[in-house]
Amino acid sequence: MSNEAIKPIKKVYLVFGPESSGNRMIACSFDTAGVSSVYSKNGKYIPGPHNPNYLDNPLLILMSLPHNKIWPDIIDIYRKVKSIGFEFIYLIFLDRKTDFMAKSQVFQDRVTQIERAYENIQIARDYMKSAIESLDITNLCLLIILFMD
């Protein structure tokens, strides 16, 4: 056997879902379990609150759909993390009952009209489905979580 240090396996969890689908809840769960959360802030990624040395741990990147009124390019994000050298990419799509998400989006002032929330939710679902169909899933673990409220 070689005396070389064993290189840790680089893992990344990409979490996407309509606004109010449970992204922050999942992020807190992963963070508690020791996975570094990385939140997007104005297009820049910052470490999660519990893991300032986020590159030493498996990484979690999450974004709501839309994210600050921007629709992140799921395929591009996937390709970027793959090109960085992550060996395991776990793609997690979240969903929840439509009425719950729509009411929550209005309550949180993400949208002003509930009709717009319903439209965004359907667009987000179509967006996630399109990403699944477009990705090379040979080295991808896909998990879809549906919360039943």
C-alpha positions in Angstrom: 0.0 0.0 0.0 1.1 3.5 -0.7 1.8 6.0 2.1 -0.2 8.7 0.3 -3.1 10.3 2.1 -6.4 9.0 1.1 -8.2 11.7 -0.8 -11.7 12.4 0.5 -14.6 11.8 -1.9 -16.1 15.1 -3.0 -19.8 15.1 -2.7 -22.3 17.8 -3.5 -26.0 18.0 -2.9 -27.9 20.3 -5.3 -31.4 21.2 -3.9 -34.0 22.9 -6.0 -37.7 23.5 -5.5 -40.4 26.1 -5.8 -40.4 28.8 -3.2 -41.9 27.6 0.1 -41.3 23.9 -0.9 -39.0 23.2 2.1 -35.6 24.3 0.9 -34.6 26.0 4.1 -35.9 23.1 6.2 -33.8 20.6 4.1 -30.7 23.0 4.4 -31.0 23.1 8.2 -31.3 19.3 8.3 -28.2 18.8 6.1 -26.3 21.5 8.1 -27.1 19.8 11.4 -25.9 16.5 9.9 -22.5 18.1 9.1 -23.0 18.9 5.4 -21.9 22.4 4.6 -24.7 24.6 3.5 -23.9 27.1 0.8 -26.5 29.8 0.2 -26.5 32.1 -2.8 -26.5 35.8 -1.9 -26.5 38.2 -4.8 -25.0 35.6 -7.1 -22.2 34.8 -4.7 -22.0 31.6 -2.6 -21.3 31.9 1.1 -20.7 29.2 3.7 -23.6 28.0 5.8 -23.8 29.2 9.4 -22.4 26.0 11.1 -19.6 25.1 8.7 -17.3 28.0 7.8 -14.8 25.5 6.3 -17.3 24.3 3.8 -14.8 22.9 1.3 -13.7 20.3 3.8 -17.1 18.7 3.9 -19.7 17.5 1.5 -21.4 20.5 0.0 -25.0 21.6 -0.2 -26.2 24.2 -2.7 -29.8 25.2 -2.6 -31.9 27.6 -4.6 -35.6 28.3 -4.7 -37.3 28.5 -8.1 -37.3 31.3 -8.9 -34.5 32.6 -6.7 -34.8 36.3 -6.0 -36.9 36.6 -9.2 -34.2 34.8 -11.2 -34.6 31.4 -12.6 -31.2 29.6 -12.0 -29.9 27.4 -14.8 -30.0 24.0 -13.1 -28.1 22.3 -16.0 -25.4 24.9 -15.9 -25.0 24.6 -12.1 -24.8 20.8 -12.4 -22.2 21.1 -15.2 -20.1 23.5 -13.1 -20.0 21.4 -10.0 -19.2 18.4 -12.2 -16.3 20.2 -13.8 -14.9 21.2 -10.4 -14.4 17.6 -9.7 -17.2 16.5 -7.5 -17.4 12.7 -7.7 -20.9 12.3 -6.4 -23.6 14.7 -7.4 -26.9 14.3 -5.6 -29.7 16.3 -7.3 -32.7 16.8 -4.9 -36.0 18.3 -6.2 -38.5 19.4 -3.6 -42.2 19.8 -4.0 -45.2 20.4 -1.8 -48.9 20.9 -2.1 -49.6 23.7 -4.5 -52.1 25.6 -2.2 -49.6 25.5 0.7 -46.8 27.0 -1.4 -48.9 29.6 -3.1 -50.4 30.9 0.2 -46.9 30.9 1.8 -45.4 32.9 -1.1 -48.1 35.6 -0.8 -47.6 35.7 3.0 -43.9 36.1 2.7 -44.3 38.8 0.0 -42.5 36.7 -2.7 -45.5 37.6 -4.9 -48.3 40.1 -4.6 -51.0 38.0 -6.2 -51.8 34.4 -5.5 -52.4 33.8 -9.2 -48.7 34.6 -9.8 -47.7 32.2 -7.2 -49.6 29.4 -8.9 -48.0 30.3 -12.2 -44.5 30.3 -10.7 -45.1 26.9 -9.1 -46.2 25.3 -12.3 -43.2 26.9 -14.2 -40.9 25.6 -11.4 -42.3 22.1 -11.8 -41.9 22.2 -15.6 -38.4 23.6 -15.1 -37.3 20.7 -12.8 -38.8 18.2 -15.2 -37.0 19.7 -18.1 -33.7 19.5 -16.2 -34.2 15.9 -15.4 -34.8 15.1 -19.0 -31.8 17.1 -20.1 -29.2 15.7 -17.7 -26.8 12.9 -18.3 -27.9 10.8 -15.3 -25.2 8.1 -15.5 -23.3 9.5 -12.5 -26.2 11.3 -10.9 -28.3 10.4 -7.9 -31.8 12.0 -8.2 -34.1 12.3 -5.3 -37.5 13.9 -5.5 -39.1 14.8 -2.1 -42.8 15.5 -2.0 -44.0 17.0 1.3 -47.7 16.2 1.9 -49.1 19.0 4.1 
